[in-house]
Amino acid sequence: MPIGSFSTFRDVIRLVLMNSPRTVLDLGIGHGINGAGVRNWLDCGVKPYRTRLEGVEGFEQYRSPLWDCYDLVHVTTIQEFMASDRGRWDMILITDVIEHFDKVDGLDLIEQCKEHLAPGGHLIIVTPAVWIEQGDAYGNELERHRSLWTRQDFPGFGIVKDGGMDDMGYRMLVTEYIKR
């Protein structure tokens, strides 16, 4: 779906606020809610923005007014973007996206993201902690769920939310990797 779990949005924005990154890469932005959160709470919605915010989205039909929160949105697949990106990011967000990759490709993406982090950078990954069947929603084949991720799939990551039932009735996993 072009939206993620609202029960984890506060966790993601809290991590953004706690770390005050100067550069943020948001992979698989959908409608762009993470960008709105970064701009609202990190930059206080005031231009000129202090944070460089870029997004990647493979399905241009998800374009919404929230895309204007980003300095740049790359309309391409995450794989194509990562193969060409030479940036070093203070924070990379992968929220409600990794389950759209099979495990081999997802693990490869995680390693690529680690390589693209600046020293001290943070990689935040959010994913459902239970299998949710999902096909090509909205005619977008990128929406198909291909894998279930557990805590054990994230060695070296801190566990922010463990996949247990949260106060909103969701079972979500929120992880954080910090590049040393």
C-alpha positions as CSV (number, residue, x, y, z in Angstrom):
1,M,0.0,0.0,0.0
2,P,1.2,3.5,-0.5
3,I,0.9,4.1,3.2
4,G,2.5,2.4,6.2
5,S,1.3,1.4,9.6
6,F,0.3,4.5,11.5
7,S,1.2,2.7,14.8
8,T,4.9,3.0,13.9
9,F,4.9,6.5,12.6
10,R,5.6,7.9,16.0
11,D,8.5,5.5,16.5
12,V,10.1,6.6,13.3
13,I,9.7,10.3,13.9
14,R,11.0,9.9,17.5
15,L,14.1,8.2,16.1
16,V,14.5,11.1,13.6
17,L,14.1,13.7,16.3
18,M,16.5,11.9,18.7
19,N,19.2,11.8,16.1
20,S,18.7,15.1,14.2
21,P,20.1,13.8,10.8
22,R,21.2,16.4,8.3
23,T,20.5,14.1,5.4
24,V,17.6,11.6,5.1
25,L,16.9,9.0,2.4
26,D,13.4,7.5,2.4
27,L,13.1,4.4,0.4
28,G,9.7,3.5,-1.0
29,I,7.9,6.7,0.0
30,G,4.4,5.8,-1.2
31,H,2.3,9.0,-0.6
32,G,5.2,10.6,1.4
33,I,4.0,10.6,5.0
34,N,7.6,10.2,6.4
35,G,8.7,13.3,4.5
36,A,5.8,15.3,6.0
37,G,6.9,14.0,9.5
38,V,10.5,15.0,8.9
39,R,9.6,18.4,7.7
40,N,7.0,19.0,10.5
41,W,9.0,17.9,13.5
42,L,12.6,18.1,12.5
43,D,12.5,21.3,10.4
44,C,9.5,22.8,12.2
45,G,7.9,23.3,8.7
46,V,10.1,26.4,8.2
47,K,12.1,27.1,5.1
48,P,14.9,27.1,4.4
49,Y,15.0,23.5,5.6
50,R,18.0,22.3,7.5
51,T,17.6,18.7,6.5
52,R,18.4,17.3,3.0
53,L,15.5,14.9,2.4
54,E,15.3,12.6,-0.7
55,G,12.9,9.9,-1.5
56,V,12.6,6.9,-3.8
57,E,9.3,5.6,-5.2
58,G,8.9,3.1,-8.0
59,F,5.2,3.8,-8.7
60,E,4.7,7.4,-9.9
61,Q,0.9,7.1,-9.6
62,Y,1.4,7.4,-5.8
63,R,2.5,11.1,-6.3
64,S,0.7,13.3,-3.8
65,P,1.1,16.8,-2.4
66,L,3.3,15.3,0.3
67,W,6.0,14.7,-2.3
68,D,6.6,18.4,-2.2
69,C,8.1,17.9,1.3
70,Y,11.1,16.2,-0.3
71,D,14.0,18.1,-1.8
72,L,14.0,15.4,-4.5
73,V,12.0,12.3,-5.3
74,H,13.6,9.7,-7.5
75,V,10.9,7.9,-9.5
76,T,12.7,4.5,-10.0
77,T,13.0,1.2,-8.2
78,I,14.9,1.0,-5.0
79,Q,17.3,-1.4,-6.7
80,E,18.0,0.9,-9.6
81,F,18.5,3.9,-7.2
82,M,20.8,2.0,-4.9
83,A,23.0,0.8,-7.8
84,S,23.6,4.4,-8.9
85,D,23.6,6.4,-5.6
86,R,27.0,7.6,-4.4
87,G,25.6,9.5,-1.4
88,R,26.4,9.0,2.3
89,W,23.3,9.4,4.4
90,D,22.9,10.3,8.1
91,M,19.6,8.3,8.1
92,I,17.9,5.9,5.8
93,L,14.3,4.9,6.3
94,I,12.8,1.7,5.0
95,T,9.3,1.7,6.4
96,D,6.8,-0.9,5.4
97,V,8.9,-1.8,2.4
98,I,11.3,-4.7,3.1
99,E,8.4,-7.2,3.1
100,H,8.0,-6.4,-0.6
101,F,11.4,-8.1,-1.3
102,D,12.3,-11.7,-1.1
103,K,14.8,-12.5,1.6
104,V,17.9,-12.7,-0.6
105,D,17.1,-9.3,-2.3
106,G,16.0,-7.8,1.1
107,L,19.2,-8.8,2.8
108,D,21.2,-7.4,-0.1
109,L,19.3,-4.1,0.2
110,I,20.1,-3.9,3.9
111,E,23.8,-4.4,3.1
112,Q,23.7,-1.7,0.4
113,C,22.0,0.7,2.9
114,K,24.7,0.1,5.5
115,E,27.3,0.9,2.9
116,H,25.5,4.2,2.1
117,L,25.3,5.4,5.7
118,A,27.7,8.1,6.9
119,P,29.7,7.2,10.0
120,G,27.2,7.3,12.9
121,G,24.3,7.0,10.5
122,H,21.1,5.2,11.3
123,L,19.2,2.7,9.2
124,I,15.6,2.4,10.4
125,I,13.5,-0.6,9.1
126,V,9.8,-1.1,9.8
127,T,7.9,-4.2,8.8
128,P,4.9,-6.3,9.8
129,A,5.8,-9.0,12.3
130,V,3.1,-11.3,10.9
131,W,2.5,-12.5,7.4
132,I,0.0,-10.3,5.6
133,E,-1.1,-11.6,2.2
134,Q,-0.9,-8.8,-0.4
135,G,-0.8,-8.9,-4.2
136,D,-0.4,-6.2,-6.7
137,A,-2.5,-3.5,-5.1
138,Y,-3.6,-0.6,-7.3
139,G,-2.1,-2.4,-10.3
140,N,1.4,-2.0,-8.7
141,E,3.4,-5.2,-8.8
142,L,5.9,-3.7,-6.4
143,E,3.1,-4.0,-3.7
144,R,3.3,-7.8,-3.6
145,H,4.4,-9.1,-0.2
146,R,7.2,-11.6,-0.7
147,S,8.7,-12.3,2.7
148,L,8.1,-12.2,6.5
149,W,10.9,-10.7,8.6
150,T,11.6,-11.5,12.3
151,R,14.0,-10.1,14.9
152,Q,16.4,-12.8,14.0
153,D,16.7,-11.4,10.5
154,F,18.3,-8.2,11.9
155,P,21.6,-9.2,13.7
156,G,23.4,-6.1,14.9
157,F,20.2,-4.0,14.9
158,G,18.6,-2.6,18.0
159,I,15.0,-3.6,18.4
160,V,12.8,-0.6,19.0
161,K,9.4,-2.4,18.7
162,D,9.5,-6.2,19.0
163,G,6.6,-7.3,17.0
164,G,4.2,-7.9,19.9
165,M,0.7,-6.5,19.8
166,D,1.0,-2.8,20.3
167,D,-1.5,-0.4,21.8
168,M,-3.2,0.1,18.4
169,G,-3.6,-3.6,17.7
170,Y,-0.8,-4.0,15.3
171,R,2.2,-6.4,15.3
172,M,5.0,-4.4,13.9
173,L,8.8,-4.7,14.1
174,V,10.9,-1.5,14.2
175,T,14.6,-1.9,14.0
176,E,17.6,0.5,14.1
177,Y,21.1,-0.1,12.9
178,I,23.8,2.4,13.7
179,K,27.0,2.5,11.6
180,R,30.1,2.6,13.8
